[in-house]
Structure formats: structure tokens, C-alpha cells
Amino acid sequence: MAQTHILGYPRIGADRELKKAQEAYWRGDISQQQLLQVGTDIRRANWQAQSDAGLDFVAVGDFAWYDQVLNHSLMFGVVADRFVDGAAENKLDQYFRLARGRAPSGQPVAASAMTKWFDTNYHYLVPEFDAEQAFCLDSGWLLAEVREAQAQAHRAKPVLIGPLTYLWLGRGVDNALDLLPNLLPCYKQLLAQLGELGVAWVQMDEPILGLDLPAEWRSAFSGTYQEISAAAGNPKLLLTTYFSPLRENLPLAFSLPVDGVHIDCVRAPEELESAVALVGEGQVLSAGVLNGRNVWRADLHKWQRTLKPLAAQLGDRLWLSASCSLLHSPVDLKTETALPQAQKQKLAYSRQKLAELAQLQQLLQEEAAAAEAGTEQGESTHSVAEKLRDTWREQCYLERASVQAKRWQLPLLPTTTIGSFPQTDLLRKVRRQYRNGEISEEDYLEHLRAEIAEAIRRQEILGLDVLVHGEAERNDMVEYFGEQLAGFVHTGNGWVQSYGSRCVKPPIIFGDISRPQAMTVTWSRYAQSLTSKPVKGMLTGPVTILNWSFPREDIHRSESCLQIARALREEVLDLEAAGIGIIQIDEPALREGVPLRAAGHADYFAWAVGCFRYTCSAVKPETQIHTHMCYSNFNAIMDAIVSLDADVITIESARSDLRLLSAFADKTGGYPNEIGPGIYDIHSPNVPEREELVERLKKIAQVVPVERLWVNPDCGLKTRSWAEVGSSLLNMVAAARAVRDELA
């Protein structure tokens, strides 16, 4: 009989217990022991959910206090030198120092760099290697979790990031493969330890097999797995891949000395037949048939028909799973008490996907259903791209820049922020009271007006040049728009982890999208009425709204994106008509939507970039269009970013120690429009010193012409306190003025 398992389960808890406990611990409201107990409770609940659903294995080691890649860095002793001085008093606090630059004990320090996990909105902490990197195994946390699961009679399947993927994710050396011989002994030792605990199977995640790998990396797989699979008594290895077709790497994966291979049958259903032909004698084929990154119920009868012959051929060597870890899916649909039943019955969160696996396992024992379910056909990528071919603004950037300079009269190195200001406990309380019907709409609106007025007042005191209204009315940069656009459904508890304690609640695209009414105009007009300085209108771009929502599966994503772009175009023109002359359309998710294989890039950019330009191509030349991107590898998509044709782009730069800036500097002749590389990291509570910012700004000015250079933080300030924001922005403005005076 086919076996069932998953690659990982959400670690935030059904009610975001982990987030709440983390933040309480960082504030000093609970002890470390209390925090540890919350983690224990979540792990046990996750394992029990998998066991109750009848899964043959439970995933162990997928829990993390902040990030699974950081787990591995500490397990292998990959700790940058700056974390050694002033180290924390205990391992967990040291872990948090690496993640966020500060912990209840130890000295503040610059946090580890953070970037997107492949093409998802999850952020991982980047391993920092050096040429003399030494690795040493400290596996106590993983072994303890395995024992913990075994003590509860669970059949534990530990989850590890494979050695080649782990090295690929890091930075700091020219060729991370040079470090492989020093790393592999740690993996061998770890597998031996797991074998001693009686572990039968270990999951080894190697998602880089879905990339266009250089030849030397492809060649490294055979020797690597020959070495770590050799020892007798070690657990069997399940090599897991996801997010992308394997293509030329499919035969490679099955040729390795591993006991099973997992493939993503959602992203690459066409490879299932080839995989069956390649599976070796005694090898397991794990088919990821449930979409681990969406919330729709699966067509189990379709998979029954597809998998029935495979089940007969492979027996218990056919494993059923989700396409990837369920980390990217909300936890439990049962917590959605307000969704209409007609909508709920179409959905499956992580807990429900466990039940779907059990149902599919049972269906494979029955006769396959004869009926073939029909699916809608939406517009093709090609037809959407054709509609968006001519979406450039009438005037080129240089012509627009001249007109905009006359209108705004901004100083050299103009200062601004990305958009959001702190969402205080009081603001969240008032929003909750309004949604619960405890205060009137007018009381709620009056509070929002007061928040916006205070944000404008603070910015004027700080001396910023271009202001924002602070987004007090917004719960999230995507959910806010999903709540106002027709075609979306928003949930009460559809939370997924973005990084650390940061969770987001993506809306669900249920139908065709349109804009019933203006969404931001009232608040932008009000904010502008409070000051003589320009206030940016703030929108989330169509590609980001799409990529940070749960999309439809019956039409191509490009069609939904075009529908969103049409709605935002109406909003942009209404903002312009209301006197808002600077409009920021954020696209932080442009990069993560890029197919992992280069062959799909041209089609994606044709419709994604076209949709962005469509939102703003009808504005007047004096209207300045900004966009923002963060935590992405820009090097491979620079042509697409230039094609956005935004007048100003702001990017994350400080957290990555200005590495991302090099992509813009390396562009032939430099990035052609205006740019604001972030000069301080907003995801750390540390307040940057003025002198530090001056030096960073001078370094940026060496690669970006000062007449096109803006000064801003890395990202929005929603997650910070006003005390941190005020001090940081005061130092940022002072640094800009100091460099401005020096240049003058």
C-alpha cells in the first residue's frame, strides 16, 4: 500500500502561539523556559496531527525558532566573527542575535543577511562563510527532537537541508563548493547519530536540483551522496526536490545512491511518468501531489486515476505527499469561523491536507473514478503579454525627470521612508475593537485620522523631504487591498510565516478582480492636507498582490495579474486627480515570481513588467512614480527592473551590506533612473549611529550619481517601535544633511 508523509508542517501554531511567545520573550515578559515550553507544545501538536491523520511518518526537525537555514548554520558551527564578541549567555539567545541582531542577553550586533527562499515569500538567514571555514557538528537540538517524537511513539523522519543546497544558499566565498570536503564529515557524523537512535529514514532537501545548475555543481552530487550514503547502519535517504521541474537533473536524482526521490508533481506533473521509468530497484518514489503552497482542495479523484497504475506497480514504494513543505500554507481551516460554508468547502489548509493524503491513500485501494473533471481555460500568457506590449509612458525618464525636478524642488539626496510607520498596540486594539463591533465606524476613522496626523507631525519634526501617511488604516500591504477589491476573499486566521515572528495573511483570489471604489484616495488626500511637503500615495503593485495572495488554479496567473493592474490603474489616476503627485507602487515580490528555470523568464517578465507599467502609464509626466523592492537577488533581473520604468526605485541594501547595490552599479552606465538604496536595516531593533550612516551613504555615492540618489531605510517601519523609528530616522536625516553639505 502507498505510504504517506509530508516534507514539513507550519511551525507558527494554529493561533500563532510561536510569534506571540517569541515577541513576549524578546520584551522580557516571559522567561526562556516558558518560551521553550511553547515550542515543545507546538511540536507535539504538529506530530500528533500527522499521526491522527494516519501518516506513516512524522516530520521532525522542521521546527525552528526563527529559520530552518539558521538552524543548520548553528548546527554546523557557521557563525560569523562579529557574533563572537559579546556573545549571549545561552545558545537560544545567541541564535536570536544571529537572526535579529539582538537578544535578551549578549551585545547588539548587525544581524545576518536575509533573503527569499527560492520563489516564495519566506525569508531565510543567509549562511556567512569564509575561505578558512571550519565546520563542527552541534546536533543536540535535532537529536533531542527525534527522541521527543519517539517517546510519543511517532515514526520520526528527520528533515535536513542537503549539503549542496546549504552551501549554495551561503555567501562570503568565491566558490562554496571548495568548502564541501570540510562539511561532509558533519553530515556523515549526523547520519550516524540518527542511525544510533533507530531512525529509519532521513529527508534530505536538495531543491537546487530544480535550478539551472552550473556543471560543477551537478557533478558534485554523485560524489557527495556516495560519501554520505556509504556507512552501514545509517538511515535510508529520501532526496527531496520541489518548486520546479528537474528536467536534465531528473535522471541525476534517481541515479544517486539514495533510497528514494521526491518530486514536485504540482509544479512539474509532466515529469511523473519519466520518474516512474527512472526509479531504481528498491527505490521509493515520493509524489508531491497536493499543492503545499495554495489553499484549494485537491482533485483527489484525478490523482486516483493517475496514481492507480503506479500504486499497483510500486506498492509501498510509492509515497504520497504534498509538493513541498506545508510551511507555506495556513495551519487549520477549522479556525476559520467567519468564512461562509460555500467557500470553506473549497479550501484545505495544512491540517486538511493531511486528511487529503489519507483519503488519497484510501482511494488508491478502490476502483478509480471514471468521470474526468473539467477545468476552465483562461487567457494564455502570450495573449496577456500581447495586450501589454505598448504600456510605456509617453515621455522617457530624462524628460520626466526635468519636469518633476521643477515641480518638487527637492534637495540633493532627498530623504523619505518606504511607507509604513509603527503599528502600535493601541492601533491594533482599536482595529480589533472596530472589527468586533465594540466601537463605531466614526470613532475608528477618527482614531486613524489622529494616527496619520501624528505621523505627518513626526516626519516634519524629523525633517524628511518626502512624507508618507504611515498606513495606519492597513493591516497588511496585500491583505488591505484584497479586502477592497472584488474577487478576493480574506480570512480570519489564514496566517503563514514570512520570517521569524513575522506572519502574513494572504487573501484568496476566488474570482475575477475589479475595483468597486477608491481604496486609498481619502487617506492620501487627508495626509496631504496637513503639510506643504509632498506626501506619497502608497499602493501595492499588481505582481506583488498576485504573488502574495493564494491564486486561482483555473486560469493562468497572468490573467489575474492583468485584472489587478486594471484596478490599480484606476486608483493611480484617481490619486493623481486628487493632487497626489508622487505615487509609490511597491513590487517587492517581482523577483520571487520569476520561474526558477531561465527558460520561463521571458514569458514571466513580458506580462509581469507589462502589468506594472500598465498601472502607471497614463499619468502626467510631472507625476513621479516610485517603486520598492527588498530581500531579493537582483542581478539576474536587472533588465526587467529597468523596464519597469519607475522614476525612483528604493531597494533593500543595508541588511545585505550593500551587496545588492552592486547589481545596479554593474548595469551598463549605472542604473538609468533614480534610486534609494536602504542605508539601515529595519528588521533589527538596533538604532544605527549617525557616523555609520554617513560612511554608508558615502560608499553608496561612489557607485550611484548623487543627483539620482535618494536616502531611505531598507523597508517599511511597521514592525518597529516609535522610539526606534524616531532615533533611526533622526540619524538618517542628519547623515543625509552632512553628506549633502560636504558635497555642496
N, C-alpha and C positions, 0 to 999 in steps of 0.2 A: 504493500500500500504506500502511496506517496506520503512523504514526510512534510511537516510544516514547521516553519521558523520565520523570524524576522531579522533584519540586519541591525535594528536598533529601535528604541522607543523614546518618546519625548521625556525629558528629564525635569521639566518645569513643575510637574504635579498638576492634577486636574483643576486646582484652583490657584495656580501659580504660587504654590507654597514655597518653592525654592527661591524665587525672586524676593518674596516678602521676607523670608528668613535671612537671605544674603544682605539685603539692604538694612535690616534691623541690626545685624551683626556689625556691619560697617559703621553704623551710627553709634554703636555701643549699647543698644537697647536689649540685646540678648547675649548670652555667653557663647563661647565657641562650642561648648558641649551641647547647648540647645540647638545650634546650627547643625552640628553633626547628627543629632537625632532626627532632624527634619530630612536630611539626606538619606538616612537609614530607612525612614518611613516611606519615602518616595521609591527607593529601590525595591523594597519589599512589595509595595503595591504594584509596581510595574511587573515584577516577576510573577506575582500572583495572577495578574490579569492575563498574562501569556499562558500560564498554567491552566487557569479556569477555562480559557478558550480551547484547550486541548492541544496546544502546540507541542511538538515533540522536543523542542529545545527552548530555553530562555536565553536571551541576550544578556551577557554580563560584561561590564567594563564600558558600556555605552553611557554611563552616568558621568557627569563632570560638574565640578563646582563652578566652572566658567567656560571651558572649551576642551574638547577631546584632544586637539592637537597639543595644547599646552600640557595636558596630562602626560602625553608621550615625551615632550621635551624634558619635563622634570623626571620622568621615569628613566630617561637615558642620560641625565646629567647635562642637558644643554641649557646652560644658564649664562647669560652674557656677564662680562666682568662688572658692569655697573651695578648689578644686583648683589654683588658680594659685599661691598662696603655697606655698613648699616643694615645688614640682613635682619629679617624678622626673627622673633623669638621661637617660632614654631613653623612647621612645614606648610600648614594651611595659610598662615599669614604671608609667608614667602611666596606661595602660589599666587595670592591676590596682589602682591607687589609686582610680580611679573605681568599680571593681567591688566591692572589698572593704575599702577604706579604708586599705590598707597594701600596700607592695611592697618588694622588696629595696633600692630607693633612693627618696628622697623622704620627706617628713614624713607621719606618720599624720594622717588626716582622716576625718570622717564619710562613710561610703560612700554611694553612690547608692541611692535607694529601689528596692525590688524588689517586683514583684507578678506575679500569674499571667498567662500568655499565653492570653488568651481563656478557653476552658473546659478547659484542660489543666493538668497538674501541672508544666509547665515554667515557670520564673520568668524574667522579663526585667528588665533595668535600665531604670528609667523615665527618659526624657529630661527634663531640667530646663530649661525655657525662662524667659526674662524678656521684658518688654514691648519692650525695645530689642534683642531677639535679632538678632545678626548671624550669618550663615551663610557659611562659606568651605570650599571643597572641598579635601580631602586624600585623594585616592583611590589613593595609591601602593600600598597593600596589595592592593586588589582588582585593579588593573591587573597587578601582579606575579603574582597567582594565575592570571589569564587567560593571561598569557604562559607561565607554568609549564605549564598544561594544554595549550596549543597546541604547546609544544615537545615534548610527548609524543604529538602527533598526535591529540588529542582535539578533538571539536567542542564547544567551550565554550558553555554557556548561563548567563551570569551571573545571579545571584539577588539582587534588590533588594527592600527594603520600599518600597512605593509612597509618594509624598509625603503623601497624605491619611491613610493608615494611620499613618505615622510621626508626624505631628502629633497625631493622635487619641490616640496612646499616651502623649503627654507631659503634663506638668503645669507649673504656675507662672504661667500667664496665664489670663485670663478666657475668651478666645476664641482658640484656637490657629489658627483659620482666618485671623486677621489676619496671621499670620506667613507664609502661603503665598506671597505675591508675592516675599518675600525668599529663600524656599527654592528655588523652581522654577529659578532660574538655575543652581544647583548640579546639579540633575538634568539639565538641558539640557547643561551642560558635561560631565558624566559620560557621558551617552549619546554625545556627540560623541567623547570619548576612546575609548570602547569601539568605536565605529564605525571609528575610525582603526586599531584593532587587528584589524579584519576580523571582528568579532563579528557574526553574522547575526541572532541572537535574544537578547533580554533578557527575563527573567521579572520581572514587576512585581507583587509581592504586595499585594493590597488586600482583606484578609479583612474589613474593616469593612463591606463591601458585604453581608455576611450579618447585619448588625445592624439594629435599628430606628433608622435614622439620622434625625437632625433634617433638616428640609427644606434648610437652608442647606448642610449637608454633602453631601447628594445633588446639589444644584445645582452644587457646586464641581467635581464630577468632569468635566463636559463641558469647561469652560474649561481645567482643569488638563491634560487629555490632548490638547486641541487645541494647547496651547502646547508640551508636551514631545515631541509626535509630529511636529511640523511640519518639522523640519530635514531636508533631503535628505542621504542618506548615513548616517543614523543606523540602528542596528539595528531590526529589527522588534520589536514589543512583544507579549508574551503576558501578558495581565491574568489574575492568578490569585486565586481565591477558594476558601475552604474552611471547614469546621467547621459550616456552617449553610446552609439553603436561602436563595436570593437573593430569591425572591418578587417584590415590586414592583421590586426592583433588577435583576432578570434582564434585562428589556428595556434598562435603562440600560446595563448592562455591555456588551451587544452593540452598542449604538448609539454607543459611544465610538470615536474614531479609533485603534483598536488593531488589531493583525493577528491576534489570537487571544484566546480566553477559555477559562479553565479553570474547571470547576465540580466540586463535590464530589458525586459520584454515589452515595456511601455514605450520607452524611447526607441527601441530597435526590434519591433516584433518580427521583422523580416529575417532576423538572424537566428530565430529559434530552430528552424529546420536545419540550417547549417550546423548549429551547435549539437543537435542530436546526432548528426553524422560524424562529428568530431569526438564525441565523448568516448573516453577510453574504457577498456575493460575494467570494471570495478569502480570507475569514476562516477561521482554524483553530478547530476545537472540540476542546479537550482534556478528555477524560472521565476523571475520577478514580474508577476502578472498583475498585481494590484498597484495602482499609482500611489507611490509614497509621498507625492508632492501635490496631491489635489484632494478634494473632499467629496467627490462624486462616488456613488455606489458603483461597483464594478458590474459588468455584464458577465455574471458567473456562468451562464449557460453557453455563452460564446466561448469562454475559456474551457468549459467542459468539453465542447466539441473539438477544440483544438488540441487539448491535452490528453484526451482519452486514449488515442493510439500510443502516445508516449508513456502513459502510465502502464499500459499493457506491456510495452517493450522494456521499460526500465524498472518497474516495480518500485521498491523502496529507494532506488537510486534517483528517483525524481523527487525533488524537493520543491515545495510551493512557498512563495514568499512575496513580499512587496518589492517594488522595483528598487528601492533604496531604503535607507533608514527612515522610520516614521518621525524622526526629529522635525521634519518639515511639514507635519500635519498636526492639527489641533488634537487634544487629548481624548475627549469623550463627549459624544453628541448628547448624552443624557443630561449634561449640564446646561443644554440649551432649552430653557423653559419657555421662552417667548416666541420661538420660531413656529410658524404655522405647521401643522402636521403635513400638509401637502408639500412643503419644502423639505421638512426633515426627512421624509421617506425617500428622498432622492440623494441623501447625503450619507457619508460614512467617515467619521473621524478615526483616529488611531485605534481606539478600543473596538470600534465596529469593524475595522479592517481585520482585526484578529479573528472576529467571528466569521468574516467572509472567507478567510483562509480555511477555517474549519468546515464551512459549508461547501467550499470547492473540493476539499478533500473527500467529503461525503458524496458529492455529486459524481466524482470520478469512479465511484463504486456502482453507480447507477447507469442506466441507458442514457446516452446523450440526447438532449432535446433536439427535435428536428427543425423547428422554426428558426429562421435566420432573422435576427433583429435588424431593422433598418436604421440608418443614420442619416442625418441631414448633411447636405453638402453646402458649405459656404463658399464665399469668393476665394479664388486661389491667391497665393502670394503674388503671382505675376499680375493679376488683374488689379489688386490693390496698389502695387507699385506703379502700374501704368497711370492710375488716377493721380498719383502724387509726383509725377515726373517734373512738372513745372510749378514748383512751390517756393521758388526763391523770391525774396523781396526785390522790388523793382530797382532799388539803389544798392550799389555794392557797399561793403563795410566802410571804406575810406570816405565815401560821400556822406554816409550816415553819420560817421564819427565827427565830421566837421560841423554838421548841423546840430548834433547833440552837444558838442562842446560849447557852442554859442548859447544853447538853451540853458544848460545846467551850471556852467561857470564853476566847475568843481576844481579843487586844488590838485596839485601834483600828489600822487599817492593817496587818492580818496579812500576814506575808511568806511566800512559798512559791516554788517553781520549777515549771516546766511538766511535768517528769517525768524526762527522761533526763539522765545525767551522762556525762562523757567516756568514750568507748570507746578505751582506751589501746592502744598497740601490743602490750603484754603480753596484754591481754584478747583481742585479735583473734588473737594467736598461739595462745593456749590453746584458743580456739574452733576454730581451724583444726586443731590437733593432735587435738582430740576427734573432729572430723568425719573425719579421716584415720585414725582408729583408733590414734593414737600414744600416747594416754593413756586411762585407764579412765574410765568414767562417774562413778565416785565421786570421782576426782581432779578432774574437771571441775566437778562440783557443789560440791566443797569450795572451789575457786577462786572460783566465783560467790558462795558464802556470804561469803567473805572480802571480795570486792568490795562486796557490799551492806553488810556491817558497816562497812567503811571509809567508804562514802557516808553512812551514818547518823551515824557519828562526826564527820565533817567538817561536816555540817549542824548538829549540836548545838553544835559549837565556834563556827560562824558565827552562831548564834543565830536561825536560821529558825524560824518558828512552826508551819508545817505542812510535814512532810517527805515525801520520796518515796524509793523504794528504789533508784532510779537506773537500772533497766532493764539491768543488766549481762548478763542472760540473753538479751537481744533483739538480733538483728542489724538489724532494721528494724521500725518501728511497724506495718506492714501484713504484711510477709513473715512475721514471727513468728507472727501469728495464722493466716495462710494455711497454715503448716506444721502447725498443730494441729487445724484444722477439716477434717472430711471434706468432700470435694467440690472441694478445691483441689489443684493440682499446683504445686510450687515448682521453679524451675530452678536450674542451676548458674551460668549466665552470661547470663541474660536482662536485662542492665543497660540502663537508659535514663537520659539526663541529666535531672536536676531543675533544677540551676543550677550554673554554674561547674564546680567539680570534684566536686560532689555528684551521685552516681548512686544510683538505687534499682533494686530488682529485683522488680517486681510479680509476685505469684503469679498463676496462671491458674485461673479458675473452670471446672472441667471437668464438674461435675455438681451434684446437689442438695447443699446445705450443712447440716451438723449438727455438734454438739459431742460428740465421743466421751467427753471427760473435762474436768475443770477445767484451765484454762490458766495462770492467774496466782495462784491462791489460795495455793499453797505459799510462793511468794516473798513475797507481801504479808504473810502471817501471820508469816513469819520476821522480816521487817523490823520489823513492829510489836512483836515480842517484844523488840527491842533498845532500845526507847525508850518513855518515858511520853508523848511528844508524838504527836499524830495523824500517821499515815502514810497517804497517799492510795493507794488501789488505782488502777491505771492500765490503762485499756482504750482501744483504738481503736474509734471508733464505726462503726456499720453502713454509713453512707453513705460514709465515708472508705475503709473496707475495700473497698467496691464500686468506688468511683471510682479508687482506686489499685491495682486489680487489672485484669487483662485479662479482661473479662466474656464470658460466653456470648453467642452471637448467635442461639440458637434459642428463647430466652424473653426476655420483657421484663426490663429491669434491675431494675424494682421488685420482681419476684418473688424474684430473688437477694438483694436488699436485705432483704426480709422474712425470708428464711431465715437470713441473718446475724444479724438482730435477735433472732430466737428463740434462737439460740445464745448471744448476748451477754446476753440476759435471764437465762438460766440462770447464767451466770458472775457477773452482778451480785448475784443472790440468794445464791449461794454465798459471795461475798466478804462480804456483809452478815452471813451466818450465822457467818462466821469472825471476826467482830468488827471488820471494816474499816468504819468509819463515814463516811469521806469517799471517794467514788469519782469519778474523773475519766474521762469518756468523750469522747475527743477527736474533733472533727469539722472539721479544717482543710479538708477537701475538699467541704464542703457547698456553698460558693459556686461552685466550678468545675463542679459537676454541673448547674448551672442552665442550661436552654436559652438560647441567645443571643438568641432571639426571645421577646418578652414573652408571646406567645400560649401558650407552653408552660409558663410559670412556675407557674400554679395547680396543674396536674396533678403537676408535679415535687414541689412543696412538700407537696402532700397526702400523698404516700407517703414522701418523704424525712424530713420532720419527724415524721410519724407513726411511722416506724421508729425514730428516735432516742428518742422518748418511750416507745415500747413497751419498749425495753431497760431502762428505769428506773422505770416507772410503778408497779411493785408493791413498791417499797422502803418502809420505815417513814418517817414524817415527820422523825425525828431523823437519818436518813441524808442527808448533804449530797452533792448531785450537782453536779460541776463539768464544764465542757467547755472546749475550747480551739480557737481559730481564728486563722489567721495569713495575711498576704500576700494579702488579698482586698479588693475594693471592697464594703463592707458596706451602703452607702446604699440600694441597691435591694432588699435582702433583710431589712431590719430587722424587719418584721412576722414573717417566718419565724423569725428568731433569737429573738425574744421568745417565739414559740410553742414553741420547744424546751423552755421552762420549766425550764432548768437553774438551780440555786440560785446558782451562780457561773460566770461566763464570763471566761476570760482571752483577751486578744487581742494581736496584734502592734500596736505603736503607735510605738515609738521610731524604728524604721527609716524610717517614713514621716513622722517629725517630728510625731507626734500627729495627723496629718490623719485617720486612720481613726477616731480617737476622736470626731470631730465627728458621725459618723453616730449614735453612741449618745447624745451630748449633745442632738442635734436631735430625738430621739424625744420625742414629746409627754410632758411631765412628766419627761423623762430616762429612761434605761434602768431598768426597774422592779425588776430583781433586782441581785445583787452582781456587781461587775466588777473585773477586774485588768488594766488597760492596761499592756502591757510598758513598762518605763522604761529599758531599754537593749537595744541591738542585738546579738544573739548571733552573727550571721553575720560580724561584723567581729572581728578579733583585738584591736582596741583595747580597753583597760580603761577604763570610764567613771570619771570623778572623782566623789567624794562630793558636792561642791558642785553639779556639773552635775545629779546625780540629785535633789538636794534641790529645785533650781529646777524640774526637770521634774515632780516629784511635786506641788509647789505649783500648777503650772499645771493639772495633771490635777484637783486638788482643787477648782479653780474651776468645773468642769463636772460632777463626779461627787460626790454627797454622801459625806463621809468615812466615815460609818457603813456605807456599802456598798462601800467602796473597798479593794481588795487591792493588794499590791505584789509584782511578779514581773518576770522578764526577758521579752523578746519571745517566746521559743520555747524548745525543748529545748536542752540543753547538750552533746549527744552529740558534736558536731564540734569542740568547743573543748578546750584542754589544761586540766589541773587548775590550773596556775599562773594562767591567765587566769580560770578559773571562780572560784577562791578569792578573788582580789583583787576581781573584779567583784561577787560576792555579798557580800563583806565591806563594800564601799562601799554596796551596795544596802540592806543591813540597817541600816547606820549612818544612811543618808539617811532611811529609814522611821522610825527612832527619833527622829531630830532633828525631823522634821515632827510626829511623834506628841507629843513633848514640847512643841513650840511650840503645838500645838492644845490640849493639856491645860492 
